[in-house]
Amino acid sequence: MSTKWDDKSWQKDFLNMKSHSLSDAKLLMGGIKGLKDAWRLGFLHVEYERLKKIQEEQQQQ
């Protein structure tokens, strides 16, 4: 699976999946500004993938 690094569609989808802290919402909408933001965005992406997988499994049942 290849990743397009400039693809932000997952961020919009993730914003609608659950409630987020103000800082996480700003990061998802505005993008990274430093190493700490990059780390946090990576963490959020892993959480998004986990939640997306759970949603897909629930839809199949």
N, C-alpha and C positions, 0 to 999 in steps of 0.2 A: 504494500500500500504506500503510495507516495503522498507527501504532504505539501500543499501549497502554503508557503509561509505567509503570504499576504491575504489568505482567505479568512475573512472575519465573520462568515455566516454562522459559525458555531457560537460566536460570542453573543449575537442577537438571540439565537435560539436559547442559549443558556440563561440569559437575562429573564426570559419568560418562563423558565422551568421552576424557579424557586426564588425566594427573596434573598437579597444580597446586602451586605454592608455598603454604606455609602462609598467607601474607598474601593471596594471590589467593583461596584457598578461603574465608578469613574474609570477604573482601569480597563474594564471590558468595553466601555464606549470610547475612551480616549486613546488607549494604547500605552505602550511602555515608555518610560522616561529614564530608566536606569536598570542596573543589575537586579536590584530588589524587586522591581516591577516585573522583570522578565521571569524571575523565579516564581513569583506569585501567579502570574498568568499561566505558566506551565502547570502549576498545581491546580489551578482552576480548570484547565483543559482536561487534566486527568479526571477530576471530579465530574466534569461534563460527560466524558466518555463513559464513566461508570453509571451515571444516571440515565444516559441514553440507552445503554444496554439493558438496564432494568426495565425501562419503558417498553422497549421492543419485546422483551420476554413476556411482559404482562399483556401486550396486545396480541401475542400469538396464542395465549391461553383462552 
